[in-house]
């Protein structure tokens, strides 16, 4: 893997680094984000462990998670993340996820990151089909999926349960043979 993948608008993808812990902590303590992590992140140590799990998954080749960073001013600050998980090499499939910090929302960070991740998955991992899902009450995530070239495929009724409330999930997919998004 190249050290960094350059994206439009001065963004880049790179593997998560221990120095990203403050950004991870800030992002996942937001009420809208707290349930998006695989474990609660309420301390710097939690954030460091989250990063370490991402790095371990990479080494084990079971998942690949990238920070989407702003490299325009030389600071390389993480603005969000994109990942491919649930890899099935037999069928050449993977599950895509993405998130951004509050300050980066609405600026194309997730869309550019998701597009670049899809390209990397098709070119470097030889995957053929990428899937993702979002709650139907999250139109911003739907806009990212569509702008990144993912086609809507269906609805999973009441799939997620958060605090006793059931949420529908809309599913999307992108194939290696699909046209590049504009």
C-alpha positions in Angstrom: 0.0 0.0 0.0 1.2 3.4 -0.9 1.9 5.6 2.2 -0.7 8.1 1.1 -3.4 8.3 -1.6 -4.0 11.8 -2.9 -7.6 12.9 -3.4 -9.2 16.1 -4.8 -9.5 19.2 -2.7 -6.2 18.7 -0.9 -7.4 15.5 0.9 -5.6 12.2 1.2 -6.1 8.7 2.6 -3.6 7.2 5.0 -3.6 4.5 7.6 -4.6 5.6 11.1 -1.7 6.7 13.3 -1.6 6.9 17.2 -1.4 10.7 16.9 -5.0 10.7 15.6 -6.4 9.7 19.0 -7.6 13.2 19.9 -9.6 13.5 16.7 -11.1 10.0 17.1 -12.0 10.8 20.7 -13.7 14.1 19.7 -15.5 12.6 16.8 -16.9 9.6 18.7 -18.0 11.4 21.8 -20.5 13.4 19.7 -24.1 12.1 20.3 -24.7 11.5 16.6 -21.5 9.4 16.4 -21.2 7.5 19.7 -23.1 4.4 18.5 -21.0 4.2 15.3 -17.9 2.8 17.0 -17.3 -0.9 17.7 -16.8 -0.1 21.4 -17.5 3.1 23.5 -14.9 5.8 23.0 -15.0 8.2 26.0 -11.3 8.5 26.9 -8.0 9.0 25.1 -7.2 5.4 26.0 -10.4 4.2 24.3 -9.4 6.2 21.1 -5.9 4.8 21.2 -7.3 1.3 21.4 -9.7 1.9 18.6 -6.8 3.0 16.4 -4.8 0.0 17.5 -7.7 -2.4 16.5 -7.7 -0.7 13.0 -3.9 -1.2 12.7 -4.2 -4.9 13.9 -7.0 -5.6 11.4 -4.8 -4.1 8.6 -1.8 -6.4 9.6 -4.1 -9.4 9.7 -5.5 -8.4 6.3 -9.1 -8.7 7.6 -10.1 -5.0 7.2 -8.6 -1.8 6.0 -9.3 1.5 7.6 -8.0 4.9 6.5 -8.0 8.3 7.9 -9.2 11.0 5.4 -6.9 13.9 6.1 -6.5 17.5 5.0 -3.0 18.0 3.6 -3.5 21.5 2.3 -1.8 23.3 5.1 0.8 20.6 5.9 -0.9 19.5 9.2 -2.4 16.2 7.9 -5.3 16.4 10.4 -7.8 13.6 10.2 -11.3 14.8 9.1 -12.9 11.4 9.1 -12.5 7.8 8.2 -13.4 5.2 5.5 -13.0 1.5 5.9 -13.6 -1.8 4.1 -14.6 -4.7 6.3 -16.4 -8.0 6.1 -14.0 -9.1 3.3 -15.0 -12.2 1.4 -12.2 -13.0 -1.0 -14.0 -16.0 -2.4 -16.8 -13.8 -3.7 -14.6 -10.6 -3.9 -16.9 -8.5 -1.7 -16.5 -6.0 1.1 -18.5 -3.7 3.3 -17.8 0.0 3.2 -18.3 2.5 6.0 -17.5 6.1 6.4 -17.7 9.0 8.9 -16.6 12.6 9.3 -15.9 14.9 12.2 -18.5 17.6 12.8 -16.3 20.3 11.3 -15.8 18.3 8.0 -19.5 17.5 7.4 -21.0 18.7 4.1 -17.6 19.5 2.6 -17.2 16.3 0.4 -14.8 14.6 2.7 -16.8 11.4 3.0 -17.6 11.3 -0.7 -14.0 11.8 -1.8 -12.8 9.3 0.7 -15.4 6.7 -0.2 -14.7 7.1 -4.0 -10.9 6.7 -3.4 -11.5 3.7 -1.1 -13.7 2.0 -3.7 -11.0 2.5 -6.4 -8.4 1.1 -4.0 -10.5 -1.9 -3.2 -11.1 -2.7 -6.9 -7.5 -2.1 -7.9 -5.4 -3.3 -5.0 -7.7 -5.9 -3.3 -9.2 -7.1 -6.6 -12.7 -6.9 -5.0 -15.7 -6.9 -7.4 -18.6 -5.8 -5.2 -18.7 -3.3 -2.4 -21.8 -2.9 -0.2 -22.9 -0.3 2.4 -26.0 0.6 4.4 -27.3 3.6 6.2 -30.3 4.3 8.4 -33.1 5.8 6.4 -33.3 8.7 8.8 -29.7 9.7 7.7 -30.1 11.5 4.3 -26.6 12.8 4.4 -25.1 9.3 4.4 -27.4 8.5 1.5 -26.1 11.5 -0.5 -22.5 10.3 0.2 -23.3 6.8 -1.0 -24.9 8.0 -4.2 -22.2 10.6 -5.0 -19.6 7.9 -4.5 -21.2 5.8 -7.2 -23.2 3.3 -5.0 -26.5 2.2 -6.4 -29.5 1.8 -4.1 -30.5 -1.8 -3.9 -33.1 -2.2 -1.2 -34.5 -1.8 2.3 -33.8 -3.9 5.3 -36.8 -3.2 7.6 -36.1 -2.6 11.3 -32.6 -4.0 11.1 -30.9 -1.9 13.8 -31.9 -1.5 17.4 -30.7 1.6 19.3 -32.1 2.0 22.8 -35.2 0.0 22.0 -36.0 1.9 18.8 -35.8 -0.1 15.5 -34.4 1.6 12.4 -34.7 0.7 8.7 -31.5 0.4 6.7 -31.2 1.3 3.0 -28.6 -0.8 1.2 -26.3 0.3 -1.7 -23.7 -1.4 -3.8 -21.0 -0.6 -6.3 -19.4 -3.0 -8.7 -16.0 -2.8 -10.3 -17.7 -2.7 -13.6 -19.9 0.4 -12.7 -19.0 3.7 -14.3 -16.8 6.1 -12.3 -18.9 8.7 -10.5 -18.6 12.2 -11.7 
